[in-house]
Amino acid sequence: LKNDVMNDIVLMQLVGINVVLVHGGGPEINAMLKKIQKESKFLNGMRVTDQETMDIVQQVLAGKVNKDLVQRLEDAGGKAVGLCGLDGSLLKADQLDTQLGFVGEIREVNAEILQNASANGYVPIVSTVAAGYHGEVFNINADVAAARIAASLGAMKLILMTDVRGLLRDKDDESTLIPVVNVSDVSRLKKEGIISGGMIPKIDCCVDAVRRGVGRAHIIDGRTPHSILVELFTDEGIGTMFY
């Protein structure tokens, strides 16, 4: 599945679409913490990140996961460069909440390094650790980082790949997909309980991106082969589009 996604990104590059790939790595971080017998703790869906956990997050995201994706994209025939938020001061952040430890809230995005990479034919692959203002390193939610990076680039589209079809009117019935949502309707959909649980932060990222000037934001099912291409190049798409 990862290789399919890489092939699609290479194809998009070939037809002149500049792609920036932003990733997290929750399962890989959990696996590494388990190896050192450290418990993963979450608060409101965010990882509680002490110094030891932050060291692991940085190693896993900026190291293993990032370089694995770079290699896959290169193997698919593309050109990729792996970056994290520390490179070129790409992401600068403050602490989000003292209870969460080293979890950051983005204050600045320096998109220049991404624009330079794209201009030279490279797909930037970004892992979401950010630099603090006093030498700290912060863990950043990947969806949040992607939304802010998309806004800073003036991107035409933000696409969040996940493991659900999109926004469902009934979360247990995949046939109730809502294909298009205006961001002004989101608060009503939350009140009605249609947007709930784990979808809230994802959809908030879509709303934030659109309000910051991104053309469209999409939530699509990464388990479906070629889901990016179907969403981009067909009239009805396969996920939920926010505008």
Sequence and secondary structure as in RCSB ss.txt:
>XXXX:A:sequence
LKNDVMNDIVLMQLVGINVVLVHGGGPEINAMLKKIQKESKFLNGMRVTDQETMDIVQQVLAGKVNKDLVQRLED
AGGKAVGLCGLDGSLLKADQLDTQLGFVGEIREVNAEILQNASANGYVPIVSTVAAGYHGEVFNINADVAAARIA
ASLGAMKLILMTDVRGLLRDKDDESTLIPVVNVSDVSRLKKEGIISGGMIPKIDCCVDAVRRGVGRAHIIDGRTP
HSILVELFTDEGIGTMFY
>XXXX:A:secstr
 HHHHHHHHHHHHHTT    EEE  HHHHHHHHHHTT    EETTEE B HHHHHHHHIIIIIIIHHHHHHHHHH
TT  EEEEETTGGG EEEEES GGGBSBEEEEEE THHHHHHHHTT EEEEE EEE TTS EEE  HHHHHHHHH
HHHT SEEEEEESS S BSSTT GGGB  EE GGGHHHHHHTTSS TTHHHHHHHHHHHHHTT SEEEEEETTST
THHHHHHHSSS SSEEE 
